[in-house]
């Protein structure tokens, strides 16, 4: 189903609003992160990600002998 001109106008408006709000939201997230680190420096719930040396690859699943073909996208 194709989008109507009115839907396209509203989509463009919403995307523009998101584009304008993104830098402000990034600043809010950054400020919140810094405040939380300053107020709770001994965070015991923090678990760092694995070091690159500890990374591992998952093997193939049983019964997955040949790769599946991806379905074609539907417009």
N, C-alpha and C positions, 0 to 999 in steps of 0.2 A: 504494500500500500504506500503510495507516494504521499509526501507531506504537502499540505496546502500552503499557499503563500502566507497566510496568517500564522500558521504554525512555524514557518521558517522565520518570520519576523520575531516572534516570541522567543524562539530558540536562540537567535542572534542576540537579542536583548539579554537573555539569561546568561549566555556565554560571555558577553561583554561585562556584565555585573560580576561574574565570577572572576574574570581577568582583572578587574579593578580591585576586588576585595582580596585577592590572593596575597599580595605583598603585606597588607595589613594583618591578615590572619597569620602569615609567617612570623611577623613581629610579635604578635600575641603569643603564639606557641613558643617562640624563643624566650620571651620574657618569663612566661610561666615555667619553662624548664629551668631557667636560671634562678628564679625565686624558690622553686622546690628544692634545688640543690643547695641553696644557701640556708634554707630553714631545716633541712634534714640531711646533713652531710653523711651520716652513718646509715645509709639506706641498706637494710639487711635483705630486702626483697629483690635486689638487683642481681641478676645472673648474666654475666657476659656471654657473648656468642662464642662459639668454638674458635679456637685459634686455627689458622690455615693448616698447620701441621696436623691437627686432629680431625680435619675434615674427612669425610668418607663418601663414597659413591654407593648408591643403592643398586642392588642387582636387579635383573629382570624378574618380574612376577612369574610364578609357575603358570604354564599354559599360555604364555605370551611369547610364542616362538617367533612370530613375524609381526612387524609393526603394523598398526591399524592405519588405514587411509582415513584422513580427515574428511568429514563431510563438507560439501561445497556450501559457502555462506548463502543465506537466503536474503534477498533484498525486500 
